[in-house]
Amino acid sequence: MSGPVTARPPVIGITPSPSTDTFQHGTFERYALSTNYARAVERAGGIPIVLVPQLDRLPHLLSLLDGVLLSGGGDVRPSRYGDSTVHPETYGIHDLRDEFELALVRSALELDIPLLCICRGIQVLNVALGGTLIQDIGEQFGTTLEHRQQRRGIPSSEPSHEVEVVPGSLLHTIYGGTVIAVNSFHHQALKQVAAELRVAGRAADGIVEAVEFPGRRLVLGVQWHPEMMFEAHPEHLEPFQALVEAARARQVELRGTGLVRGAG
């Protein structure tokens, strides 16, 4: 007699960054992903997999996933949020990545797949829902707060400023406090926040640092990089644990309806 079926851990799809690299034997296009993202998902109890952009197979890809993690990277093409100019500081535009991630967000929302969106990810989430971006904080927003801590020589695992958390928000529930010490590596930020999103946290200068989608299973965007911090500061594992738990809850619900794929 066989024992009870053990549910497999939730599968979390993570978006990579495209890159072109030259070696002795030639130039190659690659999809790159910091191991920090995978380690955080694994530590939180999930199975991390890398999502190679495949627009024509997106429905099939989503059928394999229990949760989605949008990683950091280059900037979104400004025309995608109605800006006809490209600021000189805007960098790393990759149209296929934009198209894939925007479609991924919209489809994941339709299917109620949990979403955690980090750095570039929060910006993609906002643009996907009709919001806009500040192309360069230093020139277009004006602040004395440095949002690129590498300019100050602060290690990536350490905080460089605080985020004021909205009481009662999902972010508040996840971190358990109204102030979070975060790292910072961005020159762009949310400008007009999409109507369906709610601001959950801001820096002292007013820059939006976190948003969420009320009424959804879990849709959270953060402007900092918790995957770089969780080893030294364990509270930053909490967003990944929230993602995996939400993914597990969806997995259980689908299993109850008979729609979930086999368990391992």
Rosetta silent file (secondary structure, phi, psi, omega in degrees, C-alpha in Angstrom):
SEQUENCE: MSGPVTARPPVIGITPSPSTDTFQHGTFERYALSTNYARAVERAGGIPIVLVPQLDRLPHLLSLLDGVLLSGGGDVRPSRYGDSTVHPETYGIHDLRDEFELALVRSALELDIPLLCICRGIQVLNVALGGTLIQDIGEQFGTTLEHRQQRRGIPSSEPSHEVEVVPGSLLHTIYGGTVIAVNSFHHQALKQVAAELRVAGRAADGIVEAVEFPGRRLVLGVQWHPEMMFEAHPEHLEPFQALVEAARARQVELRGTGLVRGAG
SCORE:     score description
SCORE:     0.000 S_00000001
   1 L     0.000  126.674 -177.900    0.000    0.000    0.000 S_00000001
   2 L   -78.389  152.747  179.273    1.472    3.293   -1.046 S_00000001
   3 L   -79.682 -179.748 -179.988    1.746    6.199    1.340 S_00000001
   4 L   -64.331  147.267  178.211    0.097    9.616    0.945 S_00000001
   5 L   -72.628  127.289  178.127    1.026   11.707   -2.070 S_00000001
   6 L   -90.902  123.523  179.879    3.398   14.485   -1.083 S_00000001
   7 L   -65.181  137.650  178.241    2.646   17.763   -2.823 S_00000001
   8 L   -73.093  154.906  175.387    5.606   19.093   -4.730 S_00000001
   9 L   -61.448  151.019  178.129    6.986   22.495   -3.740 S_00000001
  10 L   -60.321  138.872  177.760    5.549   25.458   -5.668 S_00000001
  11 E   -92.026  122.919 -178.260    7.297   26.201   -8.963 S_00000001
  12 E  -112.809  116.741  177.640    8.339   29.864   -9.239 S_00000001
  13 E   -85.296  130.581 -177.263    9.268   31.205  -12.675 S_00000001
  14 E  -117.345  130.931  179.264   11.942   33.930  -12.642 S_00000001
  15 L   -78.972  135.138  178.618   12.582   36.309  -15.544 S_00000001
  16 L   -96.483  172.960  174.794   16.238   36.600  -16.653 S_00000001
  17 E  -103.534  128.726  174.814   18.204   39.481  -18.180 S_00000001
  18 E   -73.555  145.280  177.696   19.373   39.178  -21.804 S_00000001
  19 E  -149.876  155.622  174.861   23.025   39.970  -22.400 S_00000001
  20 E  -117.175  122.270 -175.069   25.607   39.856  -25.181 S_00000001
  21 E  -127.140  140.270 -179.734   29.042   38.666  -24.110 S_00000001
  22 E  -108.570  128.443  177.224   32.288   38.317  -26.045 S_00000001
  23 E  -121.787  179.782 -179.940   34.750   35.532  -25.321 S_00000001
  24 L   -57.228  -35.425 -174.332   37.883   34.287  -27.078 S_00000001
  25 L   -99.212   13.614  173.222   35.829   32.021  -29.298 S_00000001
  26 E   139.458 -178.555  178.850   33.119   34.499  -30.248 S_00000001
  27 E  -107.584  135.029 -174.693   30.201   36.683  -29.208 S_00000001
  28 E  -134.210  144.179  171.388   27.126   35.086  -27.698 S_00000001
  29 E   -92.227  134.357 -176.701   23.680   36.175  -26.595 S_00000001
  30 E  -135.261  159.762  168.011   22.742   34.803  -23.187 S_00000001
  31 E  -106.738  121.646 -174.320   19.991   34.937  -20.607 S_00000001
  32 E  -114.903  146.873  177.969   21.531   35.737  -17.235 S_00000001
  33 L  -146.514  127.091  175.306   20.098   35.525  -13.732 S_00000001
  34 L   -60.904  135.532  179.180   21.744   36.313  -10.421 S_00000001
  35 H   -65.234  -16.013  178.888   21.856   33.217   -8.246 S_00000001
  36 H   -58.989  -40.490  179.561   20.542   35.364   -5.392 S_00000001
  37 H   -61.828  -48.945 -178.081   16.997   35.155   -6.813 S_00000001
  38 H   -62.981  -41.315 -179.599   17.115   31.376   -7.103 S_00000001
  39 H   -64.289  -39.626 -179.744   18.608   30.967   -3.626 S_00000001
  40 H   -64.822  -44.189  178.655   15.923   33.163   -2.074 S_00000001
  41 H   -63.808  -44.225  179.628   13.114   31.196   -3.733 S_00000001
  42 H   -62.732  -44.395  179.776   14.726   27.896   -2.762 S_00000001
  43 H   -62.487  -32.486 -179.964   15.261   29.060    0.839 S_00000001
  44 L   -79.364   -6.709  176.376   11.601   30.096    0.975 S_00000001
  45 L   105.778    7.231 -179.785   10.533   26.587   -0.050 S_00000001
  46 L  -102.546  170.933  173.934    9.935   26.973   -3.772 S_00000001
  47 E  -105.337  111.423 -179.545   11.453   25.474   -6.907 S_00000001
  48 E   -83.410  135.334  171.549   13.038   28.265   -9.015 S_00000001
  49 E  -132.826  150.807 -178.357   13.076   27.974  -12.811 S_00000001
  50 E   -91.353  132.383 -177.794   14.300   30.487  -15.401 S_00000001
  51 L   -96.367  100.853  173.435   11.715   31.806  -17.875 S_00000001
  52 L   -72.797  128.648 -177.301   13.159   32.095  -21.379 S_00000001
  53 L   -57.303  120.069  177.465   10.951   34.629  -23.253 S_00000001
  54 L  -142.733   85.817 -176.030    8.463   32.738  -25.443 S_00000001
  55 H   -59.881  -41.362 -175.635    5.503   34.929  -26.310 S_00000001
  56 H   -72.390  -14.831 -179.653    3.823   32.357  -28.536 S_00000001
  57 H  -115.829   18.112 -175.927    3.992   29.725  -25.784 S_00000001
  58 H   -57.842  -44.022  178.840    3.100   31.930  -22.835 S_00000001
  59 H   -59.790  -39.613  178.940   -0.134   30.069  -21.946 S_00000001
  60 H   -67.671  -38.718  179.748    1.743   26.758  -21.869 S_00000001
  61 H   -63.205  -45.053 -178.674    4.530   28.318  -19.825 S_00000001
  62 H   -65.707  -27.980  179.228    2.104   29.711  -17.263 S_00000001
  63 L   -67.247  -16.365  179.213    0.448   26.307  -16.927 S_00000001
  64 L   -90.205  -10.477 -168.845    3.740   25.051  -15.459 S_00000001
  65 L  -107.989  150.401  171.905    3.996   27.787  -12.818 S_00000001
  66 L  -108.355  -17.433  179.059    2.586   28.416   -9.363 S_00000001
  67 E  -159.786  161.816 -178.186    4.157   31.860   -8.975 S_00000001
  68 E  -130.856  136.189  175.671    6.144   34.474  -10.917 S_00000001
  69 E  -121.743  115.682  175.226    9.137   36.574   -9.877 S_00000001
  70 E   -89.074  122.384 -176.789   10.107   39.531  -12.082 S_00000001
  71 L   -88.594  174.896  176.603   13.800   40.262  -11.629 S_00000001
  72 L   -78.317  177.884 -179.973   15.761   43.490  -11.983 S_00000001
  73 L   156.686 -155.835 -177.700   17.579   44.658  -15.102 S_00000001
  74 L   -70.372 -178.583 -172.843   17.627   47.333  -17.779 S_00000001
  75 L   -85.919  153.688  174.775   15.009   49.982  -18.450 S_00000001
  76 L   -76.779  140.552  177.996   11.613   49.664  -20.132 S_00000001
  77 L   -59.377  125.389 -174.750   11.324   51.376  -23.524 S_00000001
  78 H   -57.512  -31.999 -179.266    9.748   54.793  -22.731 S_00000001
  79 H   -62.349  -19.789 -179.642    7.257   54.634  -25.612 S_00000001
  80 H   -72.235  -16.427  174.146    5.561   51.746  -23.796 S_00000001
  81 H  -121.836   25.621  169.920    4.309   54.216  -21.195 S_00000001
  82 L    84.674   13.115  178.921    3.662   57.098  -23.592 S_00000001
  83 L   -98.774  120.559 -175.160    6.979   58.965  -23.363 S_00000001
  84 L   -82.740  -11.536 -179.559    8.264   59.993  -26.796 S_00000001
  85 L  -107.936  154.812  175.997   11.777   60.856  -25.579 S_00000001
  86 L  -116.668  114.642 -179.012   14.569   58.602  -24.319 S_00000001
  87 L   -64.645  144.738  179.937   16.633   60.124  -21.505 S_00000001
  88 L   -56.805  -27.174 -179.986   20.438   59.824  -21.930 S_00000001
  89 L   -82.942  -11.066  178.903   20.627   57.815  -18.681 S_00000001
  90 L   -68.181  134.447 -172.778   18.089   55.258  -19.894 S_00000001
  91 L  -145.267  164.903  169.705   19.897   52.002  -20.629 S_00000001
  92 L    67.302   23.654  179.660   19.548   48.296  -21.360 S_00000001
  93 L   -65.111  132.397  179.243   16.354   48.484  -23.399 S_00000001
  94 L  -140.666  107.200 -170.317   15.452   45.055  -24.785 S_00000001
  95 H   -62.980  -40.140  179.746   12.195   44.910  -26.721 S_00000001
  96 H   -63.818  -40.498  178.132   11.609   41.166  -26.499 S_00000001
  97 H   -62.654  -45.257  177.275   12.072   41.274  -22.739 S_00000001
  98 H   -55.330  -52.758 -175.535    9.640   44.187  -22.479 S_00000001
  99 H   -61.005  -43.834 -178.142    7.016   42.460  -24.619 S_00000001
 100 H   -66.247  -46.593 -175.530    7.349   39.148  -22.829 S_00000001
 101 H   -70.368  -36.434  176.782    7.272   40.555  -19.303 S_00000001
 102 H   -63.744  -43.511  177.611    4.352   42.899  -19.976 S_00000001
 103 H   -66.982  -37.787  179.137    2.364   39.991  -21.422 S_00000001
 104 H   -61.121  -46.199  179.297    3.505   37.753  -18.558 S_00000001
 105 H   -61.026  -49.496 -177.089    2.216   40.194  -15.945 S_00000001
 106 H   -62.647  -40.976 -179.739   -1.159   40.656  -17.648 S_00000001
 107 H   -70.392  -40.263  178.107   -1.656   36.922  -18.135 S_00000001
 108 H   -61.800  -38.875  177.714   -0.552   36.084  -14.589 S_00000001
 109 H   -64.481  -40.618  178.605   -3.075   38.597  -13.256 S_00000001
 110 H   -61.763  -34.911 -176.922   -5.841   37.009  -15.336 S_00000001
 111 L   -93.986    1.790 -178.300   -4.969   33.599  -13.883 S_00000001
 112 L    57.722   39.378  174.966   -4.488   34.905  -10.319 S_00000001
 113 L   -85.102  127.712 -178.729   -0.895   33.657  -10.266 S_00000001
 114 L   -58.145  141.433 -176.722    1.042   35.312   -7.406 S_00000001
 115 E  -128.638  129.537  168.214    3.537   37.963   -8.504 S_00000001
 116 E  -119.860  123.046 -171.174    6.613   39.387   -6.785 S_00000001
 117 E  -121.541  117.602 -171.978    8.177   42.195   -8.827 S_00000001
 118 E  -112.027  129.851  175.499   11.655   43.466   -7.932 S_00000001
 119 L    54.871 -105.540  173.094   13.327   46.744   -9.077 S_00000001
 120 H   -51.856  -35.774 -176.639   12.739   46.737  -12.856 S_00000001
 121 H   -58.002  -41.606  178.848    9.904   44.366  -12.001 S_00000001
 122 H   -65.021  -32.960  178.775    7.877   46.962  -10.080 S_00000001
 123 H   -70.996  -40.441  176.126    8.258   49.274  -13.069 S_00000001
 124 H   -62.695  -44.108  177.886    7.086   46.578  -15.509 S_00000001
 125 H   -56.562  -46.937 -178.876    4.086   45.885  -13.259 S_00000001
 126 H   -63.916  -44.794 -179.823    3.158   49.569  -13.236 S_00000001
 127 H   -65.957  -39.617 -179.738    3.547   49.977  -17.009 S_00000001
 128 H   -59.661  -28.179 -177.668    1.575   46.780  -17.693 S_00000001
 129 L  -102.676   10.166  174.025   -1.372   48.298  -15.833 S_00000001
 130 L   101.175    7.288  178.216   -1.177   51.739  -17.463 S_00000001
 131 L   -84.306  176.408 -179.090    1.212   53.620  -15.172 S_00000001
 132 L  -127.046  170.683 -175.861    4.220   55.741  -16.138 S_00000001
 133 E  -126.778  151.578  165.443    7.848   56.082  -15.048 S_00000001
 134 E   -82.840  121.759 -176.201   10.382   58.743  -14.110 S_00000001
 135 L   -74.328  -30.353  177.073   13.219   58.093  -16.562 S_00000001
 136 L  -149.846  113.425 -175.208   15.912   59.594  -14.351 S_00000001
 137 H   -59.953  -46.131 -175.269   15.329   60.456  -10.699 S_00000001
 138 H   -59.243  -40.123 -175.885   18.276   62.832  -10.375 S_00000001
 139 H   -93.421  -35.729 -171.805   17.271   65.059  -13.275 S_00000001
 140 H   -99.883  -14.080  179.870   13.496   64.669  -13.476 S_00000001
 141 L  -112.002  -44.853  179.263   12.522   64.345   -9.809 S_00000001
 142 L    80.828  105.386 -178.652   15.131   66.254   -7.879 S_00000001
 143 L  -158.775  153.276  174.702   16.269   64.777   -4.576 S_00000001
 144 L   -94.772   -4.813  178.769   19.221   64.752   -2.231 S_00000001
 145 L   -85.126  122.476 -179.526   18.662   61.062   -1.483 S_00000001
 146 L   -82.085  117.550 -178.666   21.033   58.875   -3.524 S_00000001
 147 L   -95.056    3.802  174.126   19.106   55.927   -4.960 S_00000001
 148 E  -120.739   90.643 -170.719   22.204   54.275   -6.437 S_00000001
 149 H   -68.511  -15.906  176.003   24.166   53.212   -3.387 S_00000001
 150 H   -61.114  -25.473  177.683   27.075   51.901   -5.459 S_00000001
 151 H   -70.573  -18.464  179.486   28.017   55.573   -5.858 S_00000001
 152 H  -104.363    2.621  177.626   28.489   55.703   -2.085 S_00000001
 153 L    71.650   23.566 -179.996   30.434   52.466   -1.891 S_00000001
 154 L   -88.255  129.247 -179.853   27.800   50.689    0.201 S_00000001
 155 L   -58.201  150.232 -175.714   27.785   46.878   -0.227 S_00000001
 156 L   -64.534  -23.966 -178.911   24.741   45.423   -1.976 S_00000001
 157 L   -81.890   -5.882 -174.465   23.780   43.379    1.087 S_00000001
 158 L  -110.868  150.200  179.903   23.507   46.491    3.258 S_00000001
 159 L   -75.390  153.805  176.073   20.783   49.147    3.453 S_00000001
 160 L  -125.115  -13.719  173.481   21.293   52.703    2.260 S_00000001
 161 E  -159.704  175.381 -178.855   17.958   54.299    3.166 S_00000001
 162 E  -107.917  154.860  173.534   14.626   53.559    4.803 S_00000001
 163 E  -114.384  128.889  176.127   11.169   52.940    3.372 S_00000001
 164 E   -88.017  117.085 -173.243    8.141   54.271    5.208 S_00000001
 165 E   -91.297  138.166  177.035    5.496   51.527    5.035 S_00000001
 166 L   -72.256  120.918  179.226    1.768   52.247    4.808 S_00000001
 167 L   -58.146  138.202  178.862    0.127   50.784    7.941 S_00000001
 168 L    83.822   -3.168  179.726   -2.282   47.957    7.154 S_00000001
 169 L   -77.945  166.801  173.658   -0.781   47.297    3.733 S_00000001
 170 H   -59.441  -40.824  178.613    0.296   43.889    2.448 S_00000001
 171 H   -59.240  -40.972  177.739    3.886   45.113    2.742 S_00000001
 172 H   -61.490  -44.286  179.047    3.236   45.919    6.401 S_00000001
 173 H   -61.995  -42.339 -176.056    1.863   42.413    6.959 S_00000001
 174 H   -68.627  -46.663 -176.454    4.845   40.785    5.230 S_00000001
 175 H   -89.749  -21.877  176.238    7.600   42.739    6.996 S_00000001
 176 L    78.138   18.317  179.406    5.755   43.324   10.252 S_00000001
 177 L  -155.909  172.694 -178.514    6.748   46.963   10.683 S_00000001
 178 L  -103.500    1.453  174.595    6.239   50.477    9.366 S_00000001
 179 E  -136.947  130.808  178.225    9.906   51.160    8.533 S_00000001
 180 E  -124.515  131.410  173.859   12.150   48.939    6.399 S_00000001
 181 E   -88.221  121.248 -171.999   15.877   49.479    5.855 S_00000001
 182 E  -128.094  160.479  169.199   16.562   48.704    2.187 S_00000001
 183 L   -87.111  177.028 -173.184   19.313   48.754   -0.407 S_00000001
 184 L  -159.353  122.233 -177.778   18.923   50.836   -3.561 S_00000001
 185 E  -141.102   43.437 -175.333   20.192   50.453   -7.130 S_00000001
 186 L  -130.793  145.929  174.459   17.761   52.348   -9.368 S_00000001
 187 L  -112.068   -7.303  175.395   17.794   55.567  -11.361 S_00000001
 188 L  -113.253  165.746 -179.438   14.177   55.232  -12.514 S_00000001
 189 E  -160.908  171.190  177.476   10.990   55.063  -10.453 S_00000001
 190 E   -70.745  137.336  177.759    7.220   55.061  -10.660 S_00000001
 191 L  -104.863  -83.347  172.305    5.719   58.384  -11.743 S_00000001
 192 L   -88.818  118.116 -179.831    1.968   57.962  -12.238 S_00000001
 193 L   -78.319  133.114  179.963    0.952   54.855  -10.319 S_00000001
 194 L   -53.975  144.095 -173.624   -1.501   52.643  -12.207 S_00000001
 195 L   -58.386  -32.582 -176.495   -5.082   53.045  -10.992 S_00000001
 196 L   -81.573  -11.447 -179.348   -5.373   49.420   -9.857 S_00000001
 197 L   -96.654  154.192  177.206   -2.230   49.583   -7.740 S_00000001
 198 E  -122.837  133.078  177.115   -1.884   51.047   -4.265 S_00000001
 199 E   -66.948  130.143 -179.121    1.284   52.631   -2.909 S_00000001
 200 E  -113.114  -13.946 -179.634    2.550   50.578    0.040 S_00000001
 201 E  -165.286  147.232  178.242    5.827   52.340    0.780 S_00000001
 202 E  -136.064  153.085  169.482    7.857   55.458   -0.010 S_00000001
 203 E   -76.801  169.276 -177.884   11.377   56.713    0.566 S_00000001
 204 L   -61.471  -26.354  179.837   11.835   59.872    2.641 S_00000001
 205 L   -85.852    0.489  178.027   12.017   61.955   -0.553 S_00000001
 206 L    99.079   -9.499  178.501    8.623   60.697   -1.738 S_00000001
 207 L   -61.588  133.634  177.955    9.837   58.191   -4.335 S_00000001
 208 E   -69.184  125.511 -178.432    7.482   55.200   -4.532 S_00000001
 209 E  -111.963  -15.992  179.596    9.311   52.142   -3.203 S_00000001
 210 E  -156.064  143.169  174.769    6.508   49.564   -3.057 S_00000001
 211 E  -137.229  159.973  176.326    3.081   48.930   -4.572 S_00000001
 212 E  -145.292  164.335 -178.005    0.467   46.201   -4.254 S_00000001
 213 L  -113.323   98.473 -176.970   -2.751   45.151   -5.983 S_00000001
 214 L   -58.843  143.316  176.481   -5.542   45.019   -3.375 S_00000001
 215 L    86.971   -6.973  177.377   -7.914   42.088   -3.591 S_00000001
 216 L   -95.909  162.022 -179.031   -5.472   39.790   -5.382 S_00000001
 217 L   -56.330  -55.215  171.194   -3.886   36.663   -3.957 S_00000001
 218 L  -164.599  112.899  172.088   -0.447   38.316   -3.913 S_00000001
 219 E  -135.031  108.105 -175.733    0.788   41.064   -6.210 S_00000001
 220 E  -134.278  131.763  174.145    3.684   43.010   -4.702 S_00000001
 221 E  -119.027  133.219  176.554    6.268   45.264   -6.295 S_00000001
 222 E  -128.737  143.308 -176.647    9.353   46.537   -4.469 S_00000001
 223 L   -85.504  -17.854  179.356   11.993   48.914   -5.781 S_00000001
 224 L   -89.634 -177.043 -177.084   14.822   47.469   -3.671 S_00000001
 225 L  -117.820   84.495 -179.818   16.606   44.108   -3.999 S_00000001
 226 H   -64.613  -25.138 -179.938   15.633   41.821   -1.090 S_00000001
 227 H   -65.912  -22.959  177.718   17.391   38.886   -2.787 S_00000001
 228 H   -84.434  -14.494 -170.064   20.717   40.641   -2.154 S_00000001
 229 L  -109.419  -19.654 -166.891   19.933   41.266    1.515 S_00000001
 230 L   -65.500  -26.224  179.412   18.236   38.202    2.980 S_00000001
 231 L   -67.314  -43.355 -179.101   21.451   36.384    3.928 S_00000001
 232 L   -86.030  -27.590 -176.493   22.671   39.275    6.101 S_00000001
 233 L  -132.372   89.744 -170.006   19.219   40.582    7.023 S_00000001
 234 H   -56.978  -22.414  179.004   16.757   37.658    7.311 S_00000001
 235 H   -61.339  -22.580 -178.714   13.658   39.863    7.277 S_00000001
 236 H   -80.882    1.180  168.854   14.233   40.319    3.556 S_00000001
 237 H   -80.953  -17.395 -174.707   13.418   36.658    2.960 S_00000001
 238 H   -56.618  -42.996  178.372    9.826   37.480    3.924 S_00000001
 239 H   -60.125  -36.469  179.562    8.668   38.635    0.449 S_00000001
 240 H   -71.044  -37.254  176.367    9.882   35.350   -1.049 S_00000001
 241 H   -66.277  -38.106  177.210    8.168   33.355    1.673 S_00000001
 242 H   -64.389  -40.876  178.084    4.959   35.279    1.017 S_00000001
 243 H   -62.026  -48.999 -177.810    5.260   34.510   -2.708 S_00000001
 244 H   -64.939  -40.069  179.159    5.839   30.793   -2.124 S_00000001
 245 H   -65.980  -40.958  177.309    3.005   30.551    0.419 S_00000001
 246 H   -65.196  -39.355  177.507    0.580   32.305   -1.936 S_00000001
 247 H   -64.386  -39.446  178.840    1.705   30.001   -4.748 S_00000001
 248 H   -65.986  -39.837  179.110    1.161   26.978   -2.490 S_00000001
 249 H   -63.049  -41.620  177.493   -2.340   28.166   -1.577 S_00000001
 250 H   -65.073  -40.981  178.717   -3.244   28.502   -5.255 S_00000001
 251 H   -57.595  -45.470 -179.644   -1.756   25.065   -5.912 S_00000001
 252 H   -64.441  -42.234  179.569   -3.965   23.543   -3.207 S_00000001
 253 H   -63.230  -43.591  179.416   -7.076   25.271   -4.550 S_00000001
 254 H   -66.460  -36.001  177.696   -6.430   24.051   -8.084 S_00000001
 255 H   -62.613  -36.880  179.350   -5.807   20.543   -6.820 S_00000001
 256 H   -65.876  -28.713  178.917   -9.218   20.672   -5.172 S_00000001
 257 H   -90.935   -6.107 -178.735  -10.842   21.532   -8.490 S_00000001
 258 L    82.331   11.001 -176.679   -8.873   18.884  -10.375 S_00000001
 259 L   -95.721  -11.941 -176.862   -7.125   21.505  -12.532 S_00000001
 260 L   -81.368  147.832  178.001   -3.624   21.200  -11.084 S_00000001
 261 L   -74.052  170.136 -174.789   -1.018   19.049  -12.775 S_00000001
 262 L   -54.955  155.160 -175.532    0.393   15.967  -11.075 S_00000001
 263 L   -96.240   75.039  170.079    2.309   16.237   -7.842 S_00000001
 264 L    78.034    0.000    0.000    5.835   15.181   -8.543 S_00000001
